[in-house]
């Protein structure tokens, strides 16, 4: 657009402030584009801002306060039930012919087993739900829980939810001086994106490995993240200083110079690559191969769940609701999970790698020959970008809708089948009763 007009439209400072998109939208779509962009920015800021505030509050309450500061049951061992404190390990003879993981069974596990029922089978929880309904009460406050099994934990979860609401308020209030300080020091959108790559690049590979690789250790993740972040920031500032001394950049280590392409590229690349390398090497060096068991590592993850909503019930649609002889819900093994979601895992890996190479390698390389777009090239670029945006939006909107409709009809079909089976069974029992 600037080449076609013959004069610059925006200064470099205006571009760093993020004004390029409004100018392009105004030139392409006119007044309609201005309103559309305003609504898009408003919705994006409101949705992402609220989501980030809620996410930070949830991290503070459920990932810091609950497990480390004030857990429900202190000094709880890995094999003990959080509700009653007794052993939650099943006896061995129940699972001989089942695809269920079996831990090491101790004498205490056999003599003092947990007998807590899940919420869906607890009559006390059903009575509490009915009693605490405000629609059927003349009081403006909910009555306390009376269930002897889940009542205290229900109250504990309510207290955490109340604390989370206060944390949302505190985090929201904290963002106000943070934004004012950022504006005061002159931070802009471009510099912020560059700095995020340097600061947070060291998180990507260790976090991905913690999900995809069972041999990752705590020492490996911590050392990988810290080394990548520190080395990335050091090189980012060091290259800025060296190029300033060499008179390539004027003014020394300033906010403007730290946002240049070369320092941020080197800092981001080092932060990303070094974190993954250190994480893998340290994990392999600190891994206890004699005690390592992939199934046991999966069991550690399985044990992190809310006893009020066990994931064995939540994912019963995928694996089927399996009970043992004590009517306890059985969780599938690591092998069963891996087999059940094998196709989804492969699909996610293929699509993820394809998008990575497409957006990070192919697309930027395709832009290298184009120094400045002429009018025709710019038209094709805008057409392609709009087509991609509409296809992506259609996929995001339509696919979840179709999936939910499919699940709803599947549930209706299953309910009808169960209803028919129940009617046939009742008719058969009535017929036998009449004959007798």
Protein Blocks (a to p, Z undefined) as FASTA:
>chain_A
ZZmnopafbdfklmmnopmmmmmmmmmnommlmmmmmmmmmmmmmmmmmmmmmmmmmmmm
mmmmmmmmmgfbghiafkbcfklopafbdcfklmmmcccddddddfklmmmccfbdcfkl
mmklmmmmmmmpmklccbfbdcddfbfklmmmmmmmmmmmmmmmmmmmmmmmmmmmmmmm
mmmnopafklmmmmmmmmmmmmmmmmmmmmmpmkbcfklmmmmmmmmmmmmmmmmmmmmm
mmmmnomaghijafklmmpmklmmmmmmmmmmmmmmmmmmmmmmmpcfklgcfklmmmmm
mmmccfklcfklmmmmmnopaddfkopacdddfklmmmmmmmmmmmmmmmmmmmmmmmmm
mmmmmmmmpmbacfklmmmmmmmmmmmmmmmmmmmmmmmmmmmmmmmmmmmmmmmmmmmm
mmmmmmmmmmmmmmZZ
